[in-house]
Amino acid sequence: MYTTEYVVRQFSKTPLKHCMSRYLLEKILGDEGLLERIVFVLDRANLPNTMYIAQAGVEGMGFELELGVVETEHISIVNDRLVKEKRKNRKIWTCDPVEAAEVLHTFKGTLHVQFAFVGEVPSWYQGQVVAPAPRTPPLMPGFAAFIRDQIDLALLGITLRHEIDEALKARNEELFREKVALYKQVCRSCFWRLS
């Protein structure tokens, strides 16, 4: 079994897409604490603290560091239809390995690292890759999603009610009619009584 240090050292010897990635890898090799907190993955999706480094010849970006990633879902009404969208927020994001070296110097969490290879993934990397633990589904995933959607609708209803009151105070009939129509639709969709 290969060590994290060995994998980072081997990858740093390959041609890298971003010229300063090698500098960052050398900094990581000098930080024993960070080396112990690195977890290699094949896919960074749905992970909070990730770093991506690509070899020369890989399509797309060559380097990316994302820390503190949180994905949220939002429900809104667009053209009289409920629309659910996912948003991704992150505390730190950079495509500059030199800046990443400074950030990682003070970083204390687990860092999920994905190395992108031009050809076949070498055994020394494949042997170190850890599949992220699957998220345990809630007992009733459909019910939990339903409750989240209903809470979002109730919050939207409260916001619309406030906007209706503001339109009345401003004597803006057009805005009032628009907000009342949306509010009625939310009331029809929400199982809780909003009035």
C-alpha positions in Angstrom: 0.0 0.0 0.0 1.3 3.4 -0.9 1.5 6.4 1.5 -0.1 9.8 0.9 3.4 11.2 0.7 4.4 8.7 -2.0 1.3 9.5 -4.1 1.8 13.3 -3.9 5.5 12.9 -4.8 4.7 10.6 -7.8 2.1 13.0 -9.1 4.3 16.0 -8.7 6.9 14.3 -11.0 4.3 14.2 -13.9 3.8 17.2 -16.3 1.1 19.3 -14.7 -1.4 21.6 -16.4 -1.0 24.6 -14.1 2.7 25.5 -13.9 2.6 26.4 -10.2 0.8 23.2 -9.1 4.2 21.6 -8.5 5.1 24.4 -6.0 1.9 23.7 -4.1 2.6 20.0 -4.0 6.1 20.6 -2.6 4.5 22.8 0.1 2.1 20.0 0.9 5.0 17.5 1.1 6.6 19.8 3.7 3.5 19.9 5.9 3.2 16.5 7.7 -0.1 17.6 9.4 -1.8 18.3 6.1 -0.5 15.1 4.5 -2.2 13.2 7.3 -5.5 14.9 6.6 -5.6 14.3 2.8 -8.1 11.9 1.4 -7.8 11.0 -2.3 -11.1 10.7 -4.3 -12.1 10.1 -7.9 -15.0 12.6 -7.7 -15.3 15.8 -5.6 -19.0 16.2 -5.9 -20.9 16.8 -2.6 -17.7 17.1 -0.6 -17.1 20.3 1.5 -13.3 20.8 1.2 -11.7 19.8 -2.1 -8.7 20.3 -4.3 -8.3 19.4 -7.9 -5.0 19.2 -9.8 -4.7 18.0 -13.4 -1.9 16.7 -15.5 -1.0 18.6 -18.7 -3.3 17.4 -21.5 -6.4 17.0 -19.3 -9.3 19.1 -20.7 -10.8 21.8 -18.5 -9.2 23.6 -15.6 -5.8 22.7 -14.2 -6.2 23.6 -10.6 -9.0 24.4 -8.1 -9.3 24.7 -4.4 -12.8 25.0 -2.7 -13.2 25.1 1.1 -16.4 25.3 3.1 -18.7 24.3 0.3 -22.4 24.1 1.2 -25.1 23.2 -1.3 -28.7 24.4 -0.6 -32.0 24.1 -2.4 -34.3 27.0 -2.9 -37.9 27.0 -4.1 -39.5 30.0 -5.8 -42.3 30.8 -8.2 -41.5 31.8 -11.7 -44.2 32.3 -14.3 -46.8 30.7 -11.9 -44.7 27.6 -11.6 -42.7 26.3 -8.6 -39.0 26.2 -9.4 -36.5 24.3 -7.3 -32.8 25.3 -7.8 -29.6 24.3 -6.1 -27.1 26.9 -5.0 -23.5 26.3 -4.1 -21.8 28.6 -1.6 -18.2 28.4 -0.5 -16.0 30.2 1.9 -12.8 30.0 -0.1 -12.3 29.4 -3.8 -9.2 29.8 -5.9 -7.6 28.7 -9.1 -4.2 29.9 -8.1 -1.9 27.2 -6.5 0.3 29.9 -4.8 -2.7 31.4 -3.1 -3.9 27.9 -2.2 -0.6 27.2 -0.5 -1.1 30.2 1.8 -4.7 29.1 2.5 -3.8 25.5 3.2 -1.0 26.6 5.6 -3.7 27.4 8.2 -6.3 24.9 7.1 -7.1 22.2 9.8 -9.8 20.0 8.3 -9.8 17.0 6.0 -8.9 17.9 2.4 -10.4 15.7 -0.4 -7.9 15.7 -3.3 -8.6 14.6 -6.9 -5.7 14.2 -9.2 -6.8 14.1 -12.9 -4.7 11.9 -15.2 -4.4 12.1 -19.0 -4.5 8.4 -19.5 -5.2 5.4 -17.3 -5.2 6.0 -13.5 -1.9 4.5 -12.1 -2.1 1.8 -9.5 -0.2 3.9 -6.9 -3.1 6.4 -7.1 -6.0 4.0 -7.5 -4.8 2.1 -4.4 -5.1 5.3 -2.2 -8.5 6.4 -3.5 -11.2 6.3 -0.9 -14.8 6.2 -1.9 -16.7 8.8 0.2 -19.1 7.2 2.6 -22.5 7.2 1.0 -24.9 9.6 2.8 -27.3 7.6 4.8 -30.7 8.3 3.4 -33.4 9.4 5.9 -36.0 6.9 6.9 -38.5 8.4 4.5 -36.7 10.5 1.9 -39.8 11.4 0.1 -41.5 12.7 3.2 -38.4 14.7 4.3 -38.3 16.4 0.9 -42.0 17.1 1.1 -41.6 18.7 4.5 -38.6 20.8 3.3 -40.7 22.0 0.3 -43.7 22.8 2.5 -41.5 24.9 4.9 -40.0 26.7 1.9 -43.5 27.4 0.6 -44.6 28.7 4.0 -41.6 31.0 4.2 -42.3 32.3 0.7 -45.9 32.9 1.8 -44.8 34.9 4.7 -42.5 37.0 2.5 -45.3 37.6 0.0 -47.7 38.6 2.7 -45.2 41.2 3.8 -44.7 42.4 0.2 -48.5 42.7 -0.2 -48.7 44.9 3.0 -45.9 47.1 1.6 -47.7 47.4 -1.8 -50.9 48.5 0.1 -48.9 51.1 2.1 -47.4 52.4 -1.2 -50.8 52.3 -2.9 -49.2 50.4 -5.8 -52.1 48.5 -7.3 -50.1 46.7 -10.0 -47.6 45.3 -7.5 -50.4 44.5 -5.1 -52.3 42.4 -7.7 -49.1 40.6 -8.8 -48.2 39.6 -5.2 -51.7 38.6 -4.3 -51.8 36.3 -7.3 -48.5 34.6 -6.3 -49.7 34.5 -2.6 -52.9 32.7 -3.7 -50.9 30.1 -5.6 -48.6 29.5 -2.7 -51.6 29.1 -0.4 -53.1 26.5 -2.8 -49.8 24.6 -2.9 -49.0 24.7 0.8 -50.7 22.2 3.2 -50.4 24.6 6.1 -52.9 27.4 6.4 -51.1 30.7 5.8 -53.9 33.2 6.2 
